[in-house]
Amino acid sequence: MFSHIMIGTNDLERAKTFYDALLGTLGVPAGFVDRHRIFYRTPTGVFSVSLPINGEPATAPNGGTIGFACDSPAQADAWHAAGLAAGGAACEDPPGVRGEGPGSMYLAYLRDPDGNKLCGLHRM
């Protein structure tokens, strides 16, 4: 359904440091910088971060969350720890299992340095 996701940043260098560390825990290579954007390309899609082209400040969406698939609870924990170490902030409950039975998920939430809400998710 999706070809790519692009979010805004107010500091491209800070965003690259953050997302290189965060996405590296998922096996995603370091981002490629193209003028005012960073691209993380994978076989399943592209995640990108951009300075706003209209010159206005980037703002985080209220109510929005971007989820990243994790292979295990351990990988979700590593993802979360890398994000915190790279300047992210914890949000919501600590990483852990949510729900019961076959629909349960292991979720780890944080905000990037620009305030975007992110989730590392492993389906149990």
Biopython code that builds the backbone (N, CA, C, O; Angstrom):
import numpy as np
from Bio.PDB.StructureBuilder import StructureBuilder

atoms = [
    (1, "MET", "N", (0.813, -1.186, 0.000)),
    (1, "MET", "CA", (0.000, 0.000, 0.000)),
    (1, "MET", "C", (0.864, 1.260, 0.000)),
    (1, "MET", "O", (0.572, 2.199, -0.741)),
    (2, "PHE", "N", (1.910, 1.301, 0.805)),
    (2, "PHE", "CA", (2.728, 2.506, 0.902)),
    (2, "PHE", "C", (4.038, 2.336, 0.144)),
    (2, "PHE", "O", (4.618, 1.250, 0.128)),
    (3, "SER", "N", (4.497, 3.406, -0.477)),
    (3, "SER", "CA", (5.809, 3.386, -1.117)),
    (3, "SER", "C", (6.855, 4.006, -0.207)),
    (3, "SER", "O", (8.013, 3.589, -0.209)),
    (4, "HIS", "N", (6.439, 5.019, 0.586)),
    (4, "HIS", "CA", (7.382, 5.694, 1.471)),
    (4, "HIS", "C", (6.642, 6.493, 2.541)),
    (4, "HIS", "O", (5.451, 6.783, 2.424)),
    (5, "ILE", "N", (7.379, 6.832, 3.571)),
    (5, "ILE", "CA", (6.900, 7.733, 4.615)),
    (5, "ILE", "C", (7.944, 8.824, 4.741)),
    (5, "ILE", "O", (9.136, 8.524, 4.811)),
    (6, "MET", "N", (7.530, 10.080, 4.772)),
    (6, "MET", "CA", (8.449, 11.196, 4.960)),
    (6, "MET", "C", (7.944, 12.052, 6.119)),
    (6, "MET", "O", (6.771, 12.422, 6.175)),
    (7, "ILE", "N", (8.846, 12.352, 7.030)),
    (7, "ILE", "CA", (8.517, 13.237, 8.142)),
    (7, "ILE", "C", (9.462, 14.433, 8.101)),
    (7, "ILE", "O", (10.484, 14.405, 7.416)),
    (8, "GLY", "N", (9.113, 15.475, 8.836)),
    (8, "GLY", "CA", (9.924, 16.676, 8.857)),
    (8, "GLY", "C", (10.876, 16.718, 10.034)),
    (8, "GLY", "O", (10.665, 16.064, 11.055)),
    (9, "THR", "N", (11.933, 17.507, 9.867)),
    (9, "THR", "CA", (12.884, 17.788, 10.939)),
    (9, "THR", "C", (13.317, 19.235, 10.842)),
    (9, "THR", "O", (13.230, 19.852, 9.781)),
    (10, "ASN", "N", (13.781, 19.767, 11.949)),
    (10, "ASN", "CA", (14.356, 21.114, 11.971)),
    (10, "ASN", "C", (15.871, 21.067, 12.025)),
    (10, "ASN", "O", (16.518, 22.113, 11.983)),
    (11, "ASP", "N", (16.457, 19.868, 12.116)),
    (11, "ASP", "CA", (17.910, 19.706, 12.217)),
    (11, "ASP", "C", (18.285, 18.396, 11.525)),
    (11, "ASP", "O", (18.177, 17.320, 12.112)),
    (12, "LEU", "N", (18.722, 18.500, 10.284)),
    (12, "LEU", "CA", (18.999, 17.317, 9.468)),
    (12, "LEU", "C", (20.125, 16.462, 10.062)),
    (12, "LEU", "O", (20.022, 15.235, 10.073)),
    (13, "GLU", "N", (21.177, 17.081, 10.547)),
    (13, "GLU", "CA", (22.296, 16.325, 11.119)),
    (13, "GLU", "C", (21.864, 15.562, 12.374)),
    (13, "GLU", "O", (22.213, 14.394, 12.547)),
    (14, "ARG", "N", (21.110, 16.223, 13.238)),
    (14, "ARG", "CA", (20.609, 15.570, 14.453)),
    (14, "ARG", "C", (19.689, 14.408, 14.084)),
    (14, "ARG", "O", (19.765, 13.338, 14.687)),
    (15, "ALA", "N", (18.821, 14.619, 13.095)),
    (15, "ALA", "CA", (17.905, 13.567, 12.665)),
    (15, "ALA", "C", (18.668, 12.376, 12.094)),
    (15, "ALA", "O", (18.308, 11.229, 12.360)),
    (16, "LYS", "N", (19.713, 12.632, 11.315)),
    (16, "LYS", "CA", (20.487, 11.530, 10.743)),
    (16, "LYS", "C", (21.169, 10.723, 11.839)),
    (16, "LYS", "O", (21.156, 9.493, 11.801)),
    (17, "THR", "N", (21.760, 11.397, 12.806)),
    (17, "THR", "CA", (22.390, 10.697, 13.927)),
    (17, "THR", "C", (21.370, 9.824, 14.646)),
    (17, "THR", "O", (21.649, 8.664, 14.951)),
    (18, "PHE", "N", (20.186, 10.378, 14.918)),
    (18, "PHE", "CA", (19.130, 9.646, 15.617)),
    (18, "PHE", "C", (18.652, 8.443, 14.814)),
    (18, "PHE", "O", (18.641, 7.325, 15.328)),
    (19, "TYR", "N", (18.257, 8.657, 13.563)),
    (19, "TYR", "CA", (17.674, 7.571, 12.769)),
    (19, "TYR", "C", (18.715, 6.538, 12.314)),
    (19, "TYR", "O", (18.373, 5.366, 12.157)),
    (20, "ASP", "N", (19.967, 6.939, 12.101)),
    (20, "ASP", "CA", (21.001, 5.948, 11.806)),
    (20, "ASP", "C", (21.118, 4.964, 12.970)),
    (20, "ASP", "O", (21.195, 3.753, 12.760)),
    (21, "ALA", "N", (21.133, 5.493, 14.206)),
    (21, "ALA", "CA", (21.237, 4.626, 15.393)),
    (21, "ALA", "C", (19.974, 3.795, 15.576)),
    (21, "ALA", "O", (20.053, 2.587, 15.800)),
    (22, "LEU", "N", (18.815, 4.430, 15.482)),
    (22, "LEU", "CA", (17.544, 3.748, 15.711)),
    (22, "LEU", "C", (17.299, 2.651, 14.687)),
    (22, "LEU", "O", (17.028, 1.508, 15.056)),
    (23, "LEU", "N", (17.392, 2.984, 13.412)),
    (23, "LEU", "CA", (17.086, 2.026, 12.359)),
    (23, "LEU", "C", (18.199, 1.003, 12.171)),
    (23, "LEU", "O", (17.964, -0.079, 11.633)),
    (24, "GLY", "N", (19.409, 1.340, 12.613)),
    (24, "GLY", "CA", (20.506, 0.376, 12.573)),
    (24, "GLY", "C", (20.201, -0.863, 13.391)),
    (24, "GLY", "O", (20.663, -1.953, 13.053)),
    (25, "THR", "N", (19.428, -0.718, 14.468)),
    (25, "THR", "CA", (19.062, -1.881, 15.289)),
    (25, "THR", "C", (18.141, -2.828, 14.530)),
    (25, "THR", "O", (17.996, -3.990, 14.911)),
    (26, "LEU", "N", (17.519, -2.342, 13.460)),
    (26, "LEU", "CA", (16.627, -3.174, 12.626)),
    (26, "LEU", "C", (17.348, -3.679, 11.382)),
    (26, "LEU", "O", (16.732, -4.308, 10.521)),
    (27, "GLY", "N", (18.647, -3.411, 11.280)),
    (27, "GLY", "CA", (19.417, -3.860, 10.131)),
    (27, "GLY", "C", (19.331, -2.944, 8.928)),
    (27, "GLY", "O", (19.731, -3.327, 7.829)),
    (28, "VAL", "N", (18.810, -1.731, 9.118)),
    (28, "VAL", "CA", (18.689, -0.768, 8.019)),
    (28, "VAL", "C", (20.007, -0.003, 7.904)),
    (28, "VAL", "O", (20.500, 0.524, 8.902)),
    (29, "PRO", "N", (20.586, 0.066, 6.698)),
    (29, "PRO", "CA", (21.843, 0.807, 6.531)),
    (29, "PRO", "C", (21.671, 2.292, 6.836)),
    (29, "PRO", "O", (20.558, 2.819, 6.816)),
    (30, "ALA", "N", (22.785, 2.955, 7.118)),
    (30, "ALA", "CA", (22.776, 4.400, 7.379)),
    (30, "ALA", "C", (22.089, 5.134, 6.235)),
    (30, "ALA", "O", (22.151, 4.716, 5.079)),
    (31, "GLY", "N", (21.436, 6.232, 6.583)),
    (31, "GLY", "CA", (20.692, 7.005, 5.595)),
    (31, "GLY", "C", (21.582, 7.709, 4.593)),
    (31, "GLY", "O", (22.743, 8.016, 4.863)),
    (32, "PHE", "N", (21.003, 7.958, 3.423)),
    (32, "PHE", "CA", (21.654, 8.689, 2.335)),
    (32, "PHE", "C", (21.098, 10.109, 2.315)),
    (32, "PHE", "O", (19.883, 10.295, 2.246)),
    (33, "VAL", "N", (21.973, 11.111, 2.373)),
    (33, "VAL", "CA", (21.532, 12.508, 2.377)),
    (33, "VAL", "C", (21.506, 13.031, 0.949)),
    (33, "VAL", "O", (22.477, 12.901, 0.204)),
    (34, "ASP", "N", (20.381, 13.621, 0.586)),
    (34, "ASP", "CA", (20.178, 14.228, -0.732)),
    (34, "ASP", "C", (19.663, 15.642, -0.501)),
    (34, "ASP", "O", (18.476, 15.831, -0.238)),
    (35, "ARG", "N", (20.516, 16.607, -0.594)),
    (35, "ARG", "CA", (20.198, 18.026, -0.372)),
    (35, "ARG", "C", (19.598, 18.259, 1.006)),
    (35, "ARG", "O", (20.344, 18.437, 1.968)),
    (36, "HIS", "N", (18.307, 18.263, 1.131)),
    (36, "HIS", "CA", (17.634, 18.579, 2.399)),
    (36, "HIS", "C", (16.842, 17.394, 2.951)),
    (36, "HIS", "O", (15.936, 17.569, 3.766)),
    (37, "ARG", "N", (17.192, 16.188, 2.498)),
    (37, "ARG", "CA", (16.451, 14.987, 2.919)),
    (37, "ARG", "C", (17.406, 13.845, 3.232)),
    (37, "ARG", "O", (18.531, 13.793, 2.735)),
    (38, "ILE", "N", (16.927, 12.933, 4.069)),
    (38, "ILE", "CA", (17.651, 11.694, 4.362)),
    (38, "ILE", "C", (16.743, 10.543, 3.930)),
    (38, "ILE", "O", (15.548, 10.548, 4.224)),
    (39, "PHE", "N", (17.306, 9.565, 3.239)),
    (39, "PHE", "CA", (16.543, 8.415, 2.786)),
    (39, "PHE", "C", (17.102, 7.128, 3.382)),
    (39, "PHE", "O", (18.312, 6.902, 3.390)),
    (40, "TYR", "N", (16.193, 6.287, 3.880)),
    (40, "TYR", "CA", (16.513, 4.949, 4.369)),
    (40, "TYR", "C", (15.735, 3.987, 3.485)),
    (40, "TYR", "O", (14.516, 3.864, 3.607)),
    (41, "ARG", "N", (16.451, 3.301, 2.588)),
    (41, "ARG", "CA", (15.794, 2.422, 1.617)),
    (41, "ARG", "C", (15.905, 0.973, 2.066)),
    (41, "ARG", "O", (16.972, 0.513, 2.474)),
    (42, "THR", "N", (14.773, 0.255, 1.984)),
    (42, "THR", "CA", (14.734, -1.173, 2.295)),
    (42, "THR", "C", (13.919, -1.873, 1.208)),
    (42, "THR", "O", (13.251, -1.202, 0.422)),
    (43, "PRO", "N", (13.958, -3.183, 1.146)),
    (43, "PRO", "CA", (13.144, -3.899, 0.158)),
    (43, "PRO", "C", (11.641, -3.691, 0.352)),
    (43, "PRO", "O", (10.868, -3.893, -0.584)),
    (44, "THR", "N", (11.223, -3.293, 1.542)),
    (44, "THR", "CA", (9.790, -3.142, 1.804)),
    (44, "THR", "C", (9.313, -1.697, 1.783)),
    (44, "THR", "O", (8.125, -1.454, 1.997)),
    (45, "GLY", "N", (10.184, -0.732, 1.535)),
    (45, "GLY", "CA", (9.755, 0.660, 1.460)),
    (45, "GLY", "C", (10.860, 1.623, 1.849)),
    (45, "GLY", "O", (11.978, 1.221, 2.171)),
    (46, "VAL", "N", (10.528, 2.886, 1.811)),
    (46, "VAL", "CA", (11.480, 3.953, 2.094)),
    (46, "VAL", "C", (10.956, 4.808, 3.234)),
    (46, "VAL", "O", (9.790, 5.203, 3.246)),
    (47, "PHE", "N", (11.829, 5.090, 4.190)),
    (47, "PHE", "CA", (11.538, 6.030, 5.255)),
    (47, "PHE", "C", (12.459, 7.219, 5.026)),
    (47, "PHE", "O", (13.655, 7.038, 4.796)),
    (48, "SER", "N", (11.919, 8.433, 5.086)),
    (48, "SER", "CA", (12.745, 9.605, 4.840)),
    (48, "SER", "C", (12.410, 10.731, 5.817)),
    (48, "SER", "O", (11.311, 10.814, 6.365)),
    (49, "VAL", "N", (13.403, 11.586, 6.006)),
    (49, "VAL", "CA", (13.295, 12.730, 6.901)),
    (49, "VAL", "C", (13.742, 13.946, 6.099)),
    (49, "VAL", "O", (14.753, 13.891, 5.399)),
    (50, "SER", "N", (12.996, 15.039, 6.196)),
    (50, "SER", "CA", (13.272, 16.190, 5.348)),
    (50, "SER", "C", (13.148, 17.509, 6.102)),
    (50, "SER", "O", (12.299, 17.665, 6.980)),
    (51, "LEU", "N", (14.007, 18.446, 5.744)),
    (51, "LEU", "CA", (13.760, 19.822, 6.147)),
    (51, "LEU", "C", (12.552, 20.289, 5.340)),
    (51, "LEU", "O", (12.472, 19.976, 4.153)),
    (52, "PRO", "N", (11.615, 21.020, 5.929)),
    (52, "PRO", "CA", (10.451, 21.468, 5.159)),
    (52, "PRO", "C", (10.874, 22.353, 3.978)),
    (52, "PRO", "O", (11.659, 23.287, 4.142)),
    (53, "ILE", "N", (10.348, 22.051, 2.803)),
    (53, "ILE", "CA", (10.745, 22.811, 1.617)),
    (53, "ILE", "C", (10.089, 24.184, 1.557)),
    (53, "ILE", "O", (10.494, 25.032, 0.762)),
    (54, "ASN", "N", (9.068, 24.411, 2.402)),
    (54, "ASN", "CA", (8.420, 25.721, 2.396)),
    (54, "ASN", "C", (9.092, 26.709, 3.355)),
    (54, "ASN", "O", (8.652, 27.852, 3.475)),
    (55, "GLY", "N", (10.155, 26.273, 4.037)),
    (55, "GLY", "CA", (10.884, 27.166, 4.925)),
    (55, "GLY", "C", (10.261, 27.336, 6.305)),
    (55, "GLY", "O", (10.852, 27.980, 7.172)),
    (56, "GLU", "N", (9.084, 26.771, 6.521)),
    (56, "GLU", "CA", (8.428, 26.853, 7.828)),
    (56, "GLU", "C", (9.002, 25.773, 8.742)),
    (56, "GLU", "O", (9.586, 24.808, 8.249)),
    (57, "PRO", "N", (8.850, 25.911, 10.064)),
    (57, "PRO", "CA", (9.347, 24.882, 10.983)),
    (57, "PRO", "C", (8.607, 23.553, 10.804)),
    (57, "PRO", "O", (7.413, 23.526, 10.506)),
    (58, "ALA", "N", (9.337, 22.462, 10.991)),
    (58, "ALA", "CA", (8.719, 21.138, 11.009)),
    (58, "ALA", "C", (8.000, 20.971, 12.338)),
    (58, "ALA", "O", (8.512, 21.381, 13.380)),
    (59, "THR", "N", (6.825, 20.376, 12.303)),
    (59, "THR", "CA", (6.068, 20.089, 13.522)),
    (59, "THR", "C", (5.620, 18.633, 13.494)),
    (59, "THR", "O", (5.379, 18.062, 12.430)),
    (60, "ALA", "N", (5.511, 18.046, 14.680)),
    (60, "ALA", "CA", (5.078, 16.657, 14.795)),
    (60, "ALA", "C", (3.559, 16.583, 14.763)),
    (60, "ALA", "O", (2.888, 17.463, 15.301)),
    (61, "PRO", "N", (3.002, 15.537, 14.134)),
    (61, "PRO", "CA", (1.543, 15.411, 14.098)),
    (61, "PRO", "C", (0.983, 15.013, 15.458)),
    (61, "PRO", "O", (1.554, 14.168, 16.147)),
    (62, "ASN", "N", (-0.097, 15.604, 15.829)),
    (62, "ASN", "CA", (-0.792, 15.239, 17.056)),
    (62, "ASN", "C", (-1.696, 14.051, 16.744)),
    (62, "ASN", "O", (-2.583, 14.148, 15.895)),
    (63, "GLY", "N", (-1.473, 12.939, 17.425)),
    (63, "GLY", "CA", (-2.264, 11.740, 17.176)),
    (63, "GLY", "C", (-1.625, 10.784, 16.194)),
    (63, "GLY", "O", (-2.153, 9.696, 15.965)),
    (64, "GLY", "N", (-0.500, 11.160, 15.605)),
    (64, "GLY", "CA", (0.168, 10.303, 14.631)),
    (64, "GLY", "C", (1.231, 9.437, 15.278)),
    (64, "GLY", "O", (1.878, 9.852, 16.240)),
    (65, "THR", "N", (1.411, 8.238, 14.753)),
    (65, "THR", "CA", (2.472, 7.330, 15.193)),
    (65, "THR", "C", (3.007, 6.601, 13.972)),
    (65, "THR", "O", (2.240, 6.183, 13.105)),
    (66, "ILE", "N", (4.324, 6.448, 13.906)),
    (66, "ILE", "CA", (4.956, 5.660, 12.858)),
    (66, "ILE", "C", (5.491, 4.398, 13.520)),
    (66, "ILE", "O", (6.286, 4.472, 14.457)),
    (67, "GLY", "N", (5.055, 3.237, 13.032)),
    (67, "GLY", "CA", (5.463, 1.962, 13.608)),
    (67, "GLY", "C", (6.538, 1.285, 12.784)),
    (67, "GLY", "O", (6.477, 1.267, 11.554)),
    (68, "PHE", "N", (7.527, 0.726, 13.475)),
    (68, "PHE", "CA", (8.609, -0.020, 12.839)),
    (68, "PHE", "C", (8.538, -1.473, 13.300)),
    (68, "PHE", "O", (8.471, -1.741, 14.500)),
    (69, "ALA", "N", (8.552, -2.412, 12.355)),
    (69, "ALA", "CA", (8.455, -3.838, 12.663)),
    (69, "ALA", "C", (9.753, -4.338, 13.277)),
    (69, "ALA", "O", (10.841, -4.076, 12.765)),
    (70, "CYS", "N", (9.621, -5.062, 14.384)),
    (70, "CYS", "CA", (10.757, -5.672, 15.072)),
    (70, "CYS", "C", (10.593, -7.187, 15.038)),
    (70, "CYS", "O", (9.474, -7.697, 15.094)),
    (71, "ASP", "N", (11.706, -7.900, 14.945)),
    (71, "ASP", "CA", (11.685, -9.361, 14.861)),
    (71, "ASP", "C", (11.441, -10.046, 16.193)),
    (71, "ASP", "O", (11.066, -11.218, 16.222)),
    (72, "SER", "N", (11.649, -9.331, 17.304)),
    (72, "SER", "CA", (11.524, -9.945, 18.625)),
    (72, "SER", "C", (11.370, -8.853, 19.676)),
    (72, "SER", "O", (11.647, -7.686, 19.399)),
    (73, "PRO", "N", (10.929, -9.220, 20.884)),
    (73, "PRO", "CA", (10.918, -8.244, 21.972)),
    (73, "PRO", "C", (12.324, -7.698, 22.249)),
    (73, "PRO", "O", (12.476, -6.517, 22.560)),
    (74, "ALA", "N", (13.339, -8.540, 22.140)),
    (74, "ALA", "CA", (14.711, -8.083, 22.369)),
    (74, "ALA", "C", (15.108, -7.016, 21.352)),
    (74, "ALA", "O", (15.780, -6.046, 21.702)),
    (75, "GLN", "N", (14.697, -7.192, 20.096)),
    (75, "GLN", "CA", (15.020, -6.191, 19.087)),
    (75, "GLN", "C", (14.254, -4.900, 19.361)),
    (75, "GLN", "O", (14.800, -3.814, 19.168)),
    (76, "ALA", "N", (13.007, -4.994, 19.805)),
    (76, "ALA", "CA", (12.241, -3.801, 20.164)),
    (76, "ALA", "C", (12.897, -3.069, 21.325)),
    (76, "ALA", "O", (12.943, -1.839, 21.337)),
    (77, "ASP", "N", (13.403, -3.814, 22.298)),
    (77, "ASP", "CA", (14.112, -3.184, 23.410)),
    (77, "ASP", "C", (15.389, -2.497, 22.946)),
    (77, "ASP", "O", (15.692, -1.388, 23.387)),
    (78, "ALA", "N", (16.143, -3.146, 22.056)),
    (78, "ALA", "CA", (17.365, -2.546, 21.515)),
    (78, "ALA", "C", (17.044, -1.293, 20.716)),
    (78, "ALA", "O", (17.759, -0.294, 20.800)),
    (79, "TRP", "N", (15.970, -1.349, 19.943)),
    (79, "TRP", "CA", (15.493, -0.200, 19.159)),
    (79, "TRP", "C", (15.189, 0.971, 20.099)),
    (79, "TRP", "O", (15.620, 2.099, 19.862)),
    (80, "HIS", "N", (14.448, 0.687, 21.157)),
    (80, "HIS", "CA", (14.061, 1.710, 22.135)),
    (80, "HIS", "C", (15.294, 2.298, 22.816)),
    (80, "HIS", "O", (15.413, 3.518, 22.936)),
    (81, "ALA", "N", (16.209, 1.441, 23.260)),
    (81, "ALA", "CA", (17.422, 1.905, 23.934)),
    (81, "ALA", "C", (18.288, 2.757, 23.013)),
    (81, "ALA", "O", (18.844, 3.769, 23.440)),
    (82, "ALA", "N", (18.403, 2.350, 21.750)),
    (82, "ALA", "CA", (19.189, 3.128, 20.788)),
    (82, "ALA", "C", (18.563, 4.495, 20.562)),
    (82, "ALA", "O", (19.270, 5.498, 20.462)),
    (83, "GLY", "N", (17.237, 4.534, 20.483)),
    (83, "GLY", "CA", (16.549, 5.810, 20.300)),
    (83, "GLY", "C", (16.761, 6.739, 21.481)),
    (83, "GLY", "O", (16.994, 7.933, 21.288)),
    (84, "LEU", "N", (16.685, 6.223, 22.696)),
    (84, "LEU", "CA", (16.922, 7.045, 23.885)),
    (84, "LEU", "C", (18.360, 7.547, 23.919)),
    (84, "LEU", "O", (18.602, 8.717, 24.215)),
    (85, "ALA", "N", (19.315, 6.670, 23.617)),
    (85, "ALA", "CA", (20.729, 7.043, 23.636)),
    (85, "ALA", "C", (21.062, 8.087, 22.576)),
    (85, "ALA", "O", (22.004, 8.861, 22.743)),
    (86, "ALA", "N", (20.295, 8.114, 21.484)),
    (86, "ALA", "CA", (20.553, 9.041, 20.385)),
    (86, "ALA", "C", (19.745, 10.335, 20.492)),
    (86, "ALA", "O", (19.704, 11.114, 19.539)),
    (87, "GLY", "N", (19.105, 10.571, 21.631)),
    (87, "GLY", "CA", (18.411, 11.841, 21.823)),
    (87, "GLY", "C", (16.909, 11.778, 21.817)),
    (87, "GLY", "O", (16.257, 12.818, 21.919)),
    (88, "GLY", "N", (16.324, 10.589, 21.701)),
    (88, "GLY", "CA", (14.878, 10.448, 21.763)),
    (88, "GLY", "C", (14.393, 10.506, 23.200)),
    (88, "GLY", "O", (15.191, 10.533, 24.137)),
    (89, "ALA", "N", (13.087, 10.526, 23.366)),
    (89, "ALA", "CA", (12.478, 10.586, 24.693)),
    (89, "ALA", "C", (11.434, 9.483, 24.824)),
    (89, "ALA", "O", (10.656, 9.235, 23.903)),
    (90, "ALA", "N", (11.429, 8.822, 25.988)),
    (90, "ALA", "CA", (10.426, 7.789, 26.246)),
    (90, "ALA", "C", (9.048, 8.435, 26.308)),
    (90, "ALA", "O", (8.908, 9.574, 26.754)),
    (91, "CYS", "N", (8.038, 7.706, 25.861)),
    (91, "CYS", "CA", (6.658, 8.167, 25.986)),
    (91, "CYS", "C", (5.768, 6.941, 26.171)),
    (91, "CYS", "O", (6.157, 5.815, 25.863)),
    (92, "GLU", "N", (4.588, 7.187, 26.672)),
    (92, "GLU", "CA", (3.623, 6.130, 26.999)),
    (92, "GLU", "C", (4.205, 5.194, 28.052)),
    (92, "GLU", "O", (5.095, 5.590, 28.805)),
    (93, "ASP", "N", (3.716, 3.966, 28.113)),
    (93, "ASP", "CA", (4.195, 2.992, 29.087)),
    (93, "ASP", "C", (5.575, 2.483, 28.677)),
    (93, "ASP", "O", (5.962, 2.611, 27.516)),
    (94, "PRO", "N", (6.327, 1.902, 29.629)),
    (94, "PRO", "CA", (7.609, 1.289, 29.257)),
    (94, "PRO", "C", (7.378, 0.166, 28.243)),
    (94, "PRO", "O", (6.267, -0.359, 28.154)),
    (95, "PRO", "N", (8.406, -0.211, 27.479)),
    (95, "PRO", "CA", (8.256, -1.309, 26.526)),
    (95, "PRO", "C", (7.706, -2.555, 27.205)),
    (95, "PRO", "O", (8.092, -2.889, 28.325)),
    (96, "GLY", "N", (6.794, -3.241, 26.508)),
    (96, "GLY", "CA", (6.226, -4.459, 27.068)),
    (96, "GLY", "C", (5.080, -4.987, 26.234)),
    (96, "GLY", "O", (4.709, -4.419, 25.207)),
    (97, "VAL", "N", (4.523, -6.106, 26.714)),
    (97, "VAL", "CA", (3.426, -6.779, 26.022)),
    (97, "VAL", "C", (2.125, -6.024, 26.280)),
    (97, "VAL", "O", (1.835, -5.628, 27.409)),
    (98, "ARG", "N", (1.358, -5.834, 25.227)),
    (98, "ARG", "CA", (0.031, -5.231, 25.322)),
    (98, "ARG", "C", (-0.963, -6.213, 24.718)),
    (98, "ARG", "O", (-0.687, -6.826, 23.687)),
    (99, "GLY", "N", (-2.086, -6.361, 25.342)),
    (99, "GLY", "CA", (-3.109, -7.275, 24.851)),
    (99, "GLY", "C", (-2.855, -8.694, 25.341)),
    (99, "GLY", "O", (-1.859, -8.985, 26.004)),
    (100, "GLU", "N", (-3.796, -9.566, 24.988)),
    (100, "GLU", "CA", (-3.711, -10.962, 25.419)),
    (100, "GLU", "C", (-3.963, -11.887, 24.242)),
    (100, "GLU", "O", (-4.581, -11.498, 23.251)),
    (101, "GLY", "N", (-3.479, -13.113, 24.360)),
    (101, "GLY", "CA", (-3.757, -14.130, 23.355)),
    (101, "GLY", "C", (-3.067, -13.869, 22.036)),
    (101, "GLY", "O", (-2.008, -13.245, 21.985)),
    (102, "PRO", "N", (-3.691, -14.363, 20.947)),
    (102, "PRO", "CA", (-3.045, -14.283, 19.637)),
    (102, "PRO", "C", (-2.890, -12.856, 19.111)),
    (102, "PRO", "O", (-2.107, -12.628, 18.189)),
    (103, "GLY", "N", (-3.607, -11.910, 19.668)),
    (103, "GLY", "CA", (-3.489, -10.527, 19.206)),
    (103, "GLY", "C", (-2.510, -9.701, 20.016)),
    (103, "GLY", "O", (-2.421, -8.488, 19.825)),
    (104, "SER", "N", (-1.771, -10.335, 20.920)),
    (104, "SER", "CA", (-0.864, -9.561, 21.763)),
    (104, "SER", "C", (0.348, -9.075, 20.967)),
    (104, "SER", "O", (0.791, -9.710, 20.010)),
    (105, "MET", "N", (0.862, -7.931, 21.397)),
    (105, "MET", "CA", (2.005, -7.308, 20.737)),
    (105, "MET", "C", (2.978, -6.813, 21.793)),
    (105, "MET", "O", (2.585, -6.475, 22.909)),
    (106, "TYR", "N", (4.241, -6.775, 21.429)),
    (106, "TYR", "CA", (5.265, -6.156, 22.264)),
    (106, "TYR", "C", (5.514, -4.786, 21.662)),
    (106, "TYR", "O", (5.910, -4.682, 20.501)),
    (107, "LEU", "N", (5.282, -3.721, 22.446)),
    (107, "LEU", "CA", (5.369, -2.359, 21.942)),
    (107, "LEU", "C", (6.396, -1.554, 22.728)),
    (107, "LEU", "O", (6.504, -1.686, 23.947)),
    (108, "ALA", "N", (7.142, -0.724, 22.021)),
    (108, "ALA", "CA", (8.106, 0.191, 22.624)),
    (108, "ALA", "C", (7.915, 1.551, 21.959)),
    (108, "ALA", "O", (8.133, 1.692, 20.756)),
    (109, "TYR", "N", (7.511, 2.549, 22.738)),
    (109, "TYR", "CA", (7.228, 3.883, 22.194)),
    (109, "TYR", "C", (8.301, 4.884, 22.580)),
    (109, "TYR", "O", (8.868, 4.817, 23.670)),
    (110, "LEU", "N", (8.573, 5.819, 21.670)),
    (110, "LEU", "CA", (9.423, 6.962, 21.979)),
    (110, "LEU", "C", (9.129, 8.091, 21.014)),
    (110, "LEU", "O", (8.435, 7.915, 20.013)),
    (111, "ARG", "N", (9.667, 9.246, 21.333)),
    (111, "ARG", "CA", (9.573, 10.405, 20.438)),
    (111, "ARG", "C", (10.966, 10.743, 19.945)),
    (111, "ARG", "O", (11.936, 10.705, 20.702)),
    (112, "ASP", "N", (11.052, 11.079, 18.652)),
    (112, "ASP", "CA", (12.339, 11.486, 18.101)),
    (112, "ASP", "C", (12.647, 12.911, 18.569)),
    (112, "ASP", "O", (11.794, 13.536, 19.198)),
    (113, "PRO", "N", (13.840, 13.441, 18.281)),
    (113, "PRO", "CA", (14.184, 14.779, 18.752)),
    (113, "PRO", "C", (13.267, 15.899, 18.240)),
    (113, "PRO", "O", (13.248, 16.984, 18.821)),
    (114, "ASP", "N", (12.510, 15.655, 17.164)),
    (114, "ASP", "CA", (11.564, 16.646, 16.654)),
    (114, "ASP", "C", (10.158, 16.434, 17.196)),
    (114, "ASP", "O", (9.249, 17.183, 16.839)),
    (115, "GLY", "N", (9.955, 15.434, 18.049)),
    (115, "GLY", "CA", (8.651, 15.191, 18.660)),
    (115, "GLY", "C", (7.774, 14.196, 17.951)),
    (115, "GLY", "O", (6.644, 13.968, 18.385)),
    (116, "ASN", "N", (8.250, 13.582, 16.861)),
    (116, "ASN", "CA", (7.456, 12.570, 16.165)),
    (116, "ASN", "C", (7.356, 11.322, 17.033)),
    (116, "ASN", "O", (8.353, 10.867, 17.592)),
    (117, "LYS", "N", (6.145, 10.768, 17.143)),
    (117, "LYS", "CA", (5.922, 9.569, 17.953)),
    (117, "LYS", "C", (6.207, 8.334, 17.124)),
    (117, "LYS", "O", (5.684, 8.174, 16.021)),
    (118, "LEU", "N", (7.056, 7.447, 17.678)),
    (118, "LEU", "CA", (7.486, 6.235, 16.997)),
    (118, "LEU", "C", (7.166, 5.026, 17.858)),
    (118, "LEU", "O", (7.087, 5.123, 19.083)),
    (119, "CYS", "N", (6.984, 3.885, 17.203)),
    (119, "CYS", "CA", (6.692, 2.646, 17.927)),
    (119, "CYS", "C", (7.497, 1.503, 17.310)),
    (119, "CYS", "O", (7.451, 1.289, 16.098)),
    (120, "GLY", "N", (8.232, 0.772, 18.146)),
    (120, "GLY", "CA", (8.844, -0.484, 17.747)),
    (120, "GLY", "C", (7.854, -1.583, 18.115)),
    (120, "GLY", "O", (7.486, -1.705, 19.283)),
    (121, "LEU", "N", (7.415, -2.385, 17.151)),
    (121, "LEU", "CA", (6.336, -3.345, 17.371)),
    (121, "LEU", "C", (6.747, -4.742, 16.963)),
    (121, "LEU", "O", (7.248, -4.959, 15.859)),
    (122, "HIS", "N", (6.530, -5.694, 17.867)),
    (122, "HIS", "CA", (6.697, -7.116, 17.554)),
    (122, "HIS", "C", (5.378, -7.812, 17.814)),
    (122, "HIS", "O", (4.867, -7.761, 18.933)),
    (123, "ARG", "N", (4.816, -8.459, 16.807)),
    (123, "ARG", "CA", (3.586, -9.238, 16.985)),
    (123, "ARG", "C", (3.961, -10.577, 17.603)),
    (123, "ARG", "O", (4.786, -11.316, 17.065)),
    (124, "MET", "N", (3.340, -10.879, 18.747)),
    (124, "MET", "CA", (3.683, -12.098, 19.505)),
    (124, "MET", "C", (3.162, -13.337, 18.779)),
    (124, "MET", "O", (3.349, -14.456, 19.255)),
]
sb = StructureBuilder()
sb.init_structure("model")
sb.init_model(0)
sb.init_chain("A")
sb.init_seg("    ")
for serial, (resi, resn, name, xyz) in enumerate(atoms, 1):
    if name == "N":
        sb.init_residue(resn, " ", resi, " ")
    sb.init_atom(name, np.array(xyz, "f"), 0.0, 1.0, " ", f" {name:<3s}", serial, name[0])
structure = sb.get_structure()
